[in-house]
Amino acid sequence: MQSDSRFNIRILFSRTVELRKAGHSTPQTLAWLAAALCLMAGPVAGICAQSSKPTPAAPAPVQTVVFKAGTSSSGWIDFTPLTNFGIYLPVKINGHDAMALLYGGPSNIDKNFVESVGLSAKKDDVSSVNGIQVQLGDLILQNASAKTDDLQKQGFDSKILGQPVVFRLAKRCSIK
């Protein structure tokens, strides 16, 4: 964890690449990555549960991470790693089944998906959506925000996965 309360999982991906270069098999590497992600669930929840400072105009929604009752981790998440494309995982967005991509940039959500599930853009910034609930296994990210984008225009991953990817989940959880 960094002193500015930002959590960055880049080191996991670097370590995963090192394991592959050292000759470890894909299952061994993925097992290491899954174990590391499970171990980090507690610190991530602690960091993300901190609230951001509200602006004087209107209080900003508080982004929090919680686990389902009786659990203390996300549990196993059946992800799909695609070489040169990324790591894809099933999620629920505001109760709707969806596919997400772990992403190196900011979180993005498909603008057509936003409309189809009844979410709406912020009044002061129509390119952003607040109040998104993302469920990954037993982990629930509440009041997330994402920029809207036409993710289906790029569409290469839906051809590979057989279903559209409607959410890009940022690999960094920042609390301002």
Buried (B, 14 or more C-beta within 10 A) or exposed (E): EEEEBEBEBEEBBEBBEEBEEEEBEEEEBBEBBEEBBBEBBEEBBEBBBEBBEEEEEEEBBBBBBBBEEEEEBBBEBEBBBEEEBBBBBBBBBBEEEBBBBBBEEBBBBBBBBBEEBEBEBEEEEEEBBBEBBBBBBBBBBBBBBBBBBEBBEEEEBBEEBEBBBBBBBBBBBBBE
